[in-house]
């Protein structure tokens, strides 16, 4: 799995069959770490401390919440097992939004070198996933990461600053980021 990420490829399970499919989109979506858009309402939430931010506090809980969608999910039990193993190896991480001891939002992904490949996010309260993503962007900046891969642009991610770049440009940036020795945890 790690080798795939190092080559710009990521997996998703087919919702119907559970078969693992591999993707390498062109164009590729990233959020430039200096281009993350924080709306006024999100700034207010961050300033007021509406949520507590956790790092790797409940990795599997974040994955399960990301997969708990009425429309179905590609996050299978096999994926949870594989990513949990990557988490134990220090290569997959979660950023969580907590309120009153409850997990209400979060995101998870894979960190290699100075690249973070975000996989999924969820919210159970308004803006909780945005707060978690803001926490992720802040941590990546503090730790000198240079690439935040979000795979595909959605309207939600576009509102937060996601842009598309050609696959060749993504692969160039990924190669440069992989040369860095950044530590997400600790």
C-alpha positions, 0 to 999 in steps of 0.5 A: 500500500505504501508503495502505491502512495509513493507512486501517486496511486490510491485504493478504493473498494468498490461499494458493491463487490468490495473489490479493491480498485486503484486510482491515479486521477488526472488532474489531481486535487490538492489543498495548497498549505498556504491556500487553505481558505478559512471562512469567517464562520470557521474563524469564529469557531476556531477562535471560540474553541467550539471543538477540541482538536485531537491527533491520533486519539481515535484513528479507527473511530474516525475511519468508521465514522467516515464509512458510516454514510447512508449512500454507502461507502468504499471504506470496507472492513479490509480497508479499516484493517490495512489502514489501522496497520499503517497507523500502528506503523506511524504512517496513517494518522487522524485529526479529530474534532471533539465536543464534550468527550464525543467524536464529532468530526475528523479526517484521516490519511497517510503521511510519507515524507513531507506529503499527506494523502488525505483519504476521507473526512466526516462530521456529526456537527456543523463545521466539525470536519472543517475544524479537523481539516484546519487542524490538519493544515496547521499541523502540516504547516508547523511540521514543514510538510509541503503537499496535502493531496485530497485526490478529487475536488468536491464543491466542499473542498473547493470552498476550502481552497482545493485546486486541481493540478495536472498529474505530472505536476502532482507527481513532481510535487510528490517526489519532492515531498517524499525527499523530506523528513517530516514527522506528523506524530509526536 
